[in-house]
Amino acid sequence: RTYVAEAMQAALENGSWDIILSDHSMPCFSSGAALEIRRQKAPHLPFVLVSGTIGEEATVQAVKAGIADFVNKNDLSRLVPVMERVLREAENRNRREQAEMSLMRLDAAIKTIDETIIITDTQGIIQYVNPAFERMLGYSAESIEKMGFKDVLHESSSALMEERYAALTKGQEVRPRRLDVIIKTKTGQERIISVSTSRITLAGGMPATLNITRDITRRK
């Protein structure tokens, strides 16, 4: 429990907290000052205003400043349910932020790796390619994603990939795990790639295939 700004600053710097409860008007402190300290020191902490002397206009301003909820001191039976709700919301928000951060890291990794990544639907229509695949073929992602994977495959390799996609669509395991196929670049150059294909599910339950490829032309 703190009654002055300095004490609240020290508490947030030195302790681990889940929630902040604050009165609106105190002899040497105010909810506005507390909100500003929270913004500077711990913006992730939910802030619940508990007061019996705050007016409607001040409540509106407090909401705009970032309080999670307001509990009137004349109705303290609401305090525990409000705390449980805002803590639950804070936990969900933290999970979303962590998931978004993980996706950002994954996206950065996918964009910088040398191996190429192609996601297609079960008919072989390209849904996504990473920059490495763009560089290898010479097409932009926008151009490639209007094509089918077979459009960039040599005719000798198309049937092999179609068989693989058909097996994956039926839930069958494909062997060998890696398959060497020939692709055609935008300039007509032929390159040999080693493809590992697996079945995945996209948003909305859409089945798809994940193809991770490696250019092995020089080895051949």
Phi and psi restraints in degrees (value plus and minus 20) as a CYANA .aco file:
   2 THR   PHI    -148.6  -108.6
   2 THR   PSI     133.3   173.3
   3 TYR   PHI    -144.9  -104.9
   3 TYR   PSI     -27.9    12.1
   4 VAL   PHI    -155.3  -115.3
   4 VAL   PSI     140.6   180.6
   5 ALA   PHI     -80.2   -40.2
   5 ALA   PSI     -63.3   -23.3
   6 GLU   PHI     -80.4   -40.4
   6 GLU   PSI     -60.0   -20.0
   7 ALA   PHI     -87.8   -47.8
   7 ALA   PSI     -57.8   -17.8
   8 MET   PHI     -87.5   -47.5
   8 MET   PSI     -62.0   -22.0
   9 GLN   PHI     -78.0   -38.0
   9 GLN   PSI     -65.7   -25.7
  10 ALA   PHI     -84.9   -44.9
  10 ALA   PSI     -60.1   -20.1
  11 ALA   PHI     -83.8   -43.8
  11 ALA   PSI     -61.9   -21.9
  12 LEU   PHI     -91.4   -51.4
  12 LEU   PSI     -51.8   -11.8
  13 GLU   PHI     -95.0   -55.0
  13 GLU   PSI     -52.2   -12.2
  14 ASN   PHI    -128.5   -88.5
  14 ASN   PSI     -30.3     9.7
  15 GLY   PHI    -140.3  -100.3
  15 GLY   PSI     152.0   192.0
  16 SER   PHI    -134.4   -94.4
  16 SER   PSI     101.4   141.4
  17 TRP   PHI    -149.3  -109.3
  17 TRP   PSI     133.6   173.6
  18 ASP   PHI    -125.7   -85.7
  18 ASP   PSI     -47.0    -7.0
  19 ILE   PHI    -178.3  -138.3
  19 ILE   PSI     134.3   174.3
  20 ILE   PHI    -138.0   -98.0
  20 ILE   PSI     106.8   146.8
  21 LEU   PHI    -130.6   -90.6
  21 LEU   PSI     111.5   151.5
  22 SER   PHI    -161.1  -121.1
  22 SER   PSI     120.2   160.2
  23 ASP   PHI     -95.1   -55.1
  23 ASP   PSI     146.3   186.3
  24 HIS   PHI    -106.0   -66.0
  24 HIS   PSI     -67.2   -27.2
  25 SER   PHI    -144.2  -104.2
  25 SER   PSI     104.1   144.1
  26 MET   PHI    -151.8  -111.8
  26 MET   PSI     139.1   179.1
  27 PRO   PHI     -74.0   -34.0
  27 PRO   PSI     -61.5   -21.5
  28 CYS   PHI    -143.8  -103.8
  28 CYS   PSI      -1.9    38.1
  29 PHE   PHI    -176.4  -136.4
  29 PHE   PSI     149.5   189.5
  30 SER   PHI    -171.5  -131.5
  30 SER   PSI     142.7   182.7
  31 SER   PHI     -86.8   -46.8
  31 SER   PSI     -53.7   -13.7
  32 GLY   PHI     -81.5   -41.5
  32 GLY   PSI     -64.6   -24.6
  33 ALA   PHI     -85.8   -45.8
  33 ALA   PSI     -58.6   -18.6
  34 ALA   PHI     -85.0   -45.0
  34 ALA   PSI     -60.0   -20.0
  35 LEU   PHI     -83.5   -43.5
  35 LEU   PSI     -58.2   -18.2
  36 GLU   PHI     -86.7   -46.7
  36 GLU   PSI     -59.6   -19.6
  37 ILE   PHI     -85.8   -45.8
  37 ILE   PSI     -61.6   -21.6
  38 ARG   PHI     -80.0   -40.0
  38 ARG   PSI     -62.8   -22.8
  39 ARG   PHI     -79.7   -39.7
  39 ARG   PSI     -58.2   -18.2
  40 GLN   PHI    -100.2   -60.2
  40 GLN   PSI     -59.0   -19.0
  41 LYS   PHI    -121.0   -81.0
  41 LYS   PSI     -54.8   -14.8
  42 ALA   PHI    -171.3  -131.3
  42 ALA   PSI      46.6    86.6
  43 PRO   PHI     -83.4   -43.4
  43 PRO   PSI     -36.2     3.8
  44 HIS   PHI    -100.8   -60.8
  44 HIS   PSI     -35.6     4.4
  45 LEU   PHI     -97.5   -57.5
  45 LEU   PSI     111.2   151.2
  46 PRO   PHI     -88.2   -48.2
  46 PRO   PSI     122.0   162.0
  47 PHE   PHI    -140.8  -100.8
  47 PHE   PSI      97.2   137.2
  48 VAL   PHI    -130.9   -90.9
  48 VAL   PSI     105.9   145.9
  49 LEU   PHI    -110.5   -70.5
  49 LEU   PSI     106.2   146.2
  50 VAL   PHI    -142.8  -102.8
  50 VAL   PSI      89.9   129.9
  51 SER   PHI    -177.1  -137.1
  51 SER   PSI     136.5   176.5
  52 GLY   PHI    -139.4   -99.4
  52 GLY   PSI     -17.6    22.4
  53 THR   PHI    -139.2   -99.2
  53 THR   PSI     -11.2    28.8
  54 ILE   PHI    -111.6   -71.6
  54 ILE   PSI     118.2   158.2
  55 GLY   PHI    -108.4   -68.4
  55 GLY   PSI     154.8   194.8
  56 GLU   PHI     -83.5   -43.5
  56 GLU   PSI     -63.8   -23.8
  57 GLU   PHI     -83.3   -43.3
  57 GLU   PSI     -61.8   -21.8
  58 ALA   PHI     -85.9   -45.9
  58 ALA   PSI     -54.9   -14.9
  59 THR   PHI     -84.1   -44.1
  59 THR   PSI     -63.4   -23.4
  60 VAL   PHI     -80.9   -40.9
  60 VAL   PSI     -63.5   -23.5
  61 GLN   PHI     -83.6   -43.6
  61 GLN   PSI     -58.3   -18.3
  62 ALA   PHI     -85.5   -45.5
  62 ALA   PSI     -59.5   -19.5
  63 VAL   PHI     -82.6   -42.6
  63 VAL   PSI     -63.5   -23.5
  64 LYS   PHI     -83.2   -43.2
  64 LYS   PSI     -51.3   -11.3
  65 ALA   PHI     -98.4   -58.4
  65 ALA   PSI     -32.8     7.2
  66 GLY   PHI      98.4   138.4
  66 GLY   PSI      -3.6    36.4
  67 ILE   PHI     -90.0   -50.0
  67 ILE   PSI     130.1   170.1
  68 ALA   PHI    -101.0   -61.0
  68 ALA   PSI     -52.5   -12.5
  69 ASP   PHI    -189.5  -149.5
  69 ASP   PSI     148.8   188.8
  70 PHE   PHI    -146.5  -106.5
  70 PHE   PSI     114.5   154.5
  71 VAL   PHI    -144.6  -104.6
  71 VAL   PSI     104.7   144.7
  72 ASN   PHI     -96.4   -56.4
  72 ASN   PSI     117.7   157.7
  73 LYS   PHI     -83.0   -43.0
  73 LYS   PSI     -40.2    -0.2
  74 ASN   PHI    -101.8   -61.8
  74 ASN   PSI     -22.5    17.5
  75 ASP   PHI    -158.6  -118.6
  75 ASP   PSI      35.9    75.9
  76 LEU   PHI     -90.0   -50.0
  76 LEU   PSI     -28.4    11.6
  77 SER   PHI     -84.3   -44.3
  77 SER   PSI     -39.3     0.7
  78 ARG   PHI    -100.4   -60.4
  78 ARG   PSI     -35.6     4.4
  79 LEU   PHI     -81.8   -41.8
  79 LEU   PSI     -70.5   -30.5
  80 VAL   PHI     -82.8   -42.8
  80 VAL   PSI     -68.9   -28.9
  81 PRO   PHI     -78.5   -38.5
  81 PRO   PSI     -58.2   -18.2
  82 VAL   PHI     -85.0   -45.0
  82 VAL   PSI     -63.9   -23.9
  83 MET   PHI     -81.6   -41.6
  83 MET   PSI     -64.0   -24.0
  84 GLU   PHI     -81.6   -41.6
  84 GLU   PSI     -61.1   -21.1
  85 ARG   PHI     -87.6   -47.6
  85 ARG   PSI     -67.6   -27.6
  86 VAL   PHI     -88.9   -48.9
  86 VAL   PSI     -51.4   -11.4
  87 LEU   PHI     -87.3   -47.3
  87 LEU   PSI     -59.6   -19.6
  88 ARG   PHI     -84.5   -44.5
  88 ARG   PSI     -63.0   -23.0
  89 GLU   PHI     -83.6   -43.6
  89 GLU   PSI     -59.5   -19.5
  90 ALA   PHI     -84.7   -44.7
  90 ALA   PSI     -60.6   -20.6
  91 GLU   PHI     -84.1   -44.1
  91 GLU   PSI     -63.6   -23.6
  92 ASN   PHI     -83.0   -43.0
  92 ASN   PSI     -60.3   -20.3
  93 ARG   PHI     -83.8   -43.8
  93 ARG   PSI     -62.1   -22.1
  94 ASN   PHI     -83.3   -43.3
  94 ASN   PSI     -58.6   -18.6
  95 ARG   PHI     -85.2   -45.2
  95 ARG   PSI     -61.3   -21.3
  96 ARG   PHI     -83.3   -43.3
  96 ARG   PSI     -62.9   -22.9
  97 GLU   PHI     -84.1   -44.1
  97 GLU   PSI     -59.7   -19.7
  98 GLN   PHI     -86.4   -46.4
  98 GLN   PSI     -59.5   -19.5
  99 ALA   PHI     -85.1   -45.1
  99 ALA   PSI     -61.9   -21.9
 100 GLU   PHI     -84.0   -44.0
 100 GLU   PSI     -59.1   -19.1
 101 MET   PHI     -85.2   -45.2
 101 MET   PSI     -60.8   -20.8
 102 SER   PHI     -83.0   -43.0
 102 SER   PSI     -60.7   -20.7
 103 LEU   PHI     -85.5   -45.5
 103 LEU   PSI     -58.2   -18.2
 104 MET   PHI     -83.0   -43.0
 104 MET   PSI     -61.7   -21.7
 105 ARG   PHI     -86.1   -46.1
 105 ARG   PSI     -62.2   -22.2
 106 LEU   PHI     -83.0   -43.0
 106 LEU   PSI     -63.0   -23.0
 107 ASP   PHI     -81.4   -41.4
 107 ASP   PSI     -62.8   -22.8
 108 ALA   PHI     -83.1   -43.1
 108 ALA   PSI     -60.1   -20.1
 109 ALA   PHI     -85.8   -45.8
 109 ALA   PSI     -64.1   -24.1
 110 ILE   PHI     -82.1   -42.1
 110 ILE   PSI     -56.1   -16.1
 111 LYS   PHI     -96.5   -56.5
 111 LYS   PSI     -36.2     3.8
 112 THR   PHI    -130.8   -90.8
 112 THR   PSI     -31.8     8.2
 113 ILE   PHI     -93.0   -53.0
 113 ILE   PSI     136.6   176.6
 114 ASP   PHI     -99.7   -59.7
 114 ASP   PSI     -49.8    -9.8
 115 GLU   PHI     -88.6   -48.6
 115 GLU   PSI     125.1   165.1
 116 THR   PHI    -113.7   -73.7
 116 THR   PSI     127.9   167.9
 117 ILE   PHI    -147.4  -107.4
 117 ILE   PSI     108.0   148.0
 118 ILE   PHI    -149.6  -109.6
 118 ILE   PSI     107.8   147.8
 119 ILE   PHI    -129.7   -89.7
 119 ILE   PSI     106.7   146.7
 120 THR   PHI    -145.2  -105.2
 120 THR   PSI     140.3   180.3
 121 ASP   PHI     -98.8   -58.8
 121 ASP   PSI    -198.1  -158.1
 122 THR   PHI     -92.4   -52.4
 122 THR   PSI     -28.9    11.1
 123 GLN   PHI    -114.6   -74.6
 123 GLN   PSI     -20.4    19.6
 124 GLY   PHI      69.4   109.4
 124 GLY   PSI     -14.8    25.2
 125 ILE   PHI     -96.6   -56.6
 125 ILE   PSI     107.9   147.9
 126 ILE   PHI     -91.1   -51.1
 126 ILE   PSI     109.0   149.0
 127 GLN   PHI    -124.9   -84.9
 127 GLN   PSI     -48.8    -8.8
 128 TYR   PHI    -179.8  -139.8
 128 TYR   PSI     122.2   162.2
 129 VAL   PHI    -155.8  -115.8
 129 VAL   PSI     129.6   169.6
 130 ASN   PHI    -109.9   -69.9
 130 ASN   PSI     147.8   187.8
 131 PRO   PHI     -76.6   -36.6
 131 PRO   PSI     -51.5   -11.5
 132 ALA   PHI     -82.2   -42.2
 132 ALA   PSI     -56.3   -16.3
 133 PHE   PHI     -90.7   -50.7
 133 PHE   PSI     -57.3   -17.3
 134 GLU   PHI     -79.4   -39.4
 134 GLU   PSI     -66.3   -26.3
 135 ARG   PHI     -84.3   -44.3
 135 ARG   PSI     -59.8   -19.8
 136 MET   PHI     -87.4   -47.4
 136 MET   PSI     -60.7   -20.7
 137 LEU   PHI    -110.6   -70.6
 137 LEU   PSI     -44.9    -4.9
 138 GLY   PHI      68.0   108.0
 138 GLY   PSI     -15.5    24.5
 139 TYR   PHI    -118.1   -78.1
 139 TYR   PSI     134.6   174.6
 140 SER   PHI     -99.9   -59.9
 140 SER   PSI     139.4   179.4
 141 ALA   PHI     -79.4   -39.4
 141 ALA   PSI     -58.6   -18.6
 142 GLU   PHI     -81.7   -41.7
 142 GLU   PSI     -59.4   -19.4
 143 SER   PHI     -90.5   -50.5
 143 SER   PSI     -64.2   -24.2
 144 ILE   PHI     -83.9   -43.9
 144 ILE   PSI     -59.1   -19.1
 145 GLU   PHI     -93.3   -53.3
 145 GLU   PSI     -21.5    18.5
 146 LYS   PHI    -117.8   -77.8
 146 LYS   PSI     -19.1    20.9
 147 MET   PHI    -130.5   -90.5
 147 MET   PSI     149.4   189.4
 148 GLY   PHI    -117.8   -77.8
 148 GLY   PSI     135.2   175.2
 149 PHE   PHI     -78.8   -38.8
 149 PHE   PSI     -54.3   -14.3
 150 LYS   PHI     -87.3   -47.3
 150 LYS   PSI     -39.3     0.7
 151 ASP   PHI     -89.8   -49.8
 151 ASP   PSI     -40.6    -0.6
 152 VAL   PHI    -127.6   -87.6
 152 VAL   PSI     -19.6    20.4
 153 LEU   PHI    -111.1   -71.1
 153 LEU   PSI     124.5   164.5
 154 HIS   PHI     -85.0   -45.0
 154 HIS   PSI     127.6   167.6
 155 GLU   PHI     -76.9   -36.9
 155 GLU   PSI     -49.1    -9.1
 156 SER   PHI     -90.9   -50.9
 156 SER   PSI     -36.6     3.4
 157 SER   PHI    -124.6   -84.6
 157 SER   PSI     -37.3     2.7
 158 SER   PHI     -79.6   -39.6
 158 SER   PSI     -66.2   -26.2
 159 ALA   PHI     -82.7   -42.7
 159 ALA   PSI     -57.2   -17.2
 160 LEU   PHI     -83.1   -43.1
 160 LEU   PSI     -64.0   -24.0
 161 MET   PHI     -91.5   -51.5
 161 MET   PSI     -54.9   -14.9
 162 GLU   PHI     -83.6   -43.6
 162 GLU   PSI     -60.8   -20.8
 163 GLU   PHI     -82.7   -42.7
 163 GLU   PSI     -59.7   -19.7
 164 ARG   PHI     -85.2   -45.2
 164 ARG   PSI     -65.1   -25.1
 165 TYR   PHI     -84.1   -44.1
 165 TYR   PSI     -59.7   -19.7
 166 ALA   PHI     -82.7   -42.7
 166 ALA   PSI     -61.7   -21.7
 167 ALA   PHI     -85.1   -45.1
 167 ALA   PSI     -63.1   -23.1
 168 LEU   PHI     -84.9   -44.9
 168 LEU   PSI     -57.9   -17.9
 169 THR   PHI     -81.2   -41.2
 169 THR   PSI     -53.5   -13.5
 170 LYS   PHI    -104.6   -64.6
 170 LYS   PSI     -19.8    20.2
 171 GLY   PHI      62.2   102.2
 171 GLY   PSI      -4.8    35.2
 172 GLN   PHI    -106.9   -66.9
 172 GLN   PSI     131.7   171.7
 173 GLU   PHI    -102.0   -62.0
 173 GLU   PSI     118.2   158.2
 174 VAL   PHI    -120.7   -80.7
 174 VAL   PSI     117.8   157.8
 175 ARG   PHI    -154.7  -114.7
 175 ARG   PSI     119.7   159.7
 176 PRO   PHI     -90.2   -50.2
 176 PRO   PSI     141.9   181.9
 177 ARG   PHI     -82.3   -42.3
 177 ARG   PSI     -58.7   -18.7
 178 ARG   PHI    -129.2   -89.2
 178 ARG   PSI     120.6   160.6
 179 LEU   PHI    -149.4  -109.4
 179 LEU   PSI     112.4   152.4
 180 ASP   PHI    -110.3   -70.3
 180 ASP   PSI     103.3   143.3
 181 VAL   PHI    -152.6  -112.6
 181 VAL   PSI     147.1   187.1
 182 ILE   PHI    -129.4   -89.4
 182 ILE   PSI     111.1   151.1
 183 ILE   PHI    -136.5   -96.5
 183 ILE   PSI     140.3   180.3
 184 LYS   PHI    -134.1   -94.1
 184 LYS   PSI     107.9   147.9
 185 THR   PHI     -99.3   -59.3
 185 THR   PSI     154.5   194.5
 186 LYS   PHI     -81.0   -41.0
 186 LYS   PSI     -50.8   -10.8
 187 THR   PHI    -106.3   -66.3
 187 THR   PSI     -19.3    20.7
 188 GLY   PHI      72.8   112.8
 188 GLY   PSI     -20.7    19.3
 189 GLN   PHI     -90.6   -50.6
 189 GLN   PSI     121.7   161.7
 190 GLU   PHI    -119.0   -79.0
 190 GLU   PSI     114.3   154.3
 191 ARG   PHI    -150.6  -110.6
 191 ARG   PSI     127.0   167.0
 192 ILE   PHI    -120.1   -80.1
 192 ILE   PSI     107.6   147.6
 193 ILE   PHI    -144.8  -104.8
 193 ILE   PSI     127.8   167.8
 194 SER   PHI    -118.9   -78.9
 194 SER   PSI     101.0   141.0
 195 VAL   PHI    -132.9   -92.9
 195 VAL   PSI     109.4   149.4
 196 SER   PHI    -129.9   -89.9
 196 SER   PSI     101.3   141.3
 197 THR   PHI    -138.0   -98.0
 197 THR   PSI     114.4   154.4
 198 SER   PHI    -160.6  -120.6
 198 SER   PSI     138.5   178.5
 199 ARG   PHI    -109.1   -69.1
 199 ARG   PSI     117.2   157.2
 200 ILE   PHI    -153.2  -113.2
 200 ILE   PSI     152.9   192.9
 201 THR   PHI    -143.1  -103.1
 201 THR   PSI     105.4   145.4
 202 LEU   PHI    -107.9   -67.9
 202 LEU   PSI     157.1   197.1
 203 ALA   PHI     -75.9   -35.9
 203 ALA   PSI     119.8   159.8
 204 GLY   PHI      64.1   104.1
 204 GLY   PSI     -13.6    26.4
 205 GLY   PHI      62.1   102.1
 205 GLY   PSI      -8.3    31.7
 206 MET   PHI     -93.0   -53.0
 206 MET   PSI     101.8   141.8
 207 PRO   PHI     -91.6   -51.6
 207 PRO   PSI     125.6   165.6
 208 ALA   PHI    -173.7  -133.7
 208 ALA   PSI     156.0   196.0
 209 THR   PHI    -142.5  -102.5
 209 THR   PSI     120.5   160.5
 210 LEU   PHI    -125.5   -85.5
 210 LEU   PSI     100.2   140.2
 211 ASN   PHI    -134.8   -94.8
 211 ASN   PSI      96.4   136.4
 212 ILE   PHI    -127.9   -87.9
 212 ILE   PSI     101.1   141.1
 213 THR   PHI    -141.9  -101.9
 213 THR   PSI     137.3   177.3
 214 ARG   PHI    -156.1  -116.1
 214 ARG   PSI     110.8   150.8
 215 ASP   PHI     -95.0   -55.0
 215 ASP   PSI      96.7   136.7
 216 ILE   PHI    -138.4   -98.4
 216 ILE   PSI       2.0    42.0
 217 THR   PHI     -74.5   -34.5
 217 THR   PSI     -64.3   -24.3
 218 ARG   PHI     -85.9   -45.9
 218 ARG   PSI     -50.6   -10.6
 219 ARG   PHI     -88.0   -48.0
 219 ARG   PSI     -52.4   -12.4
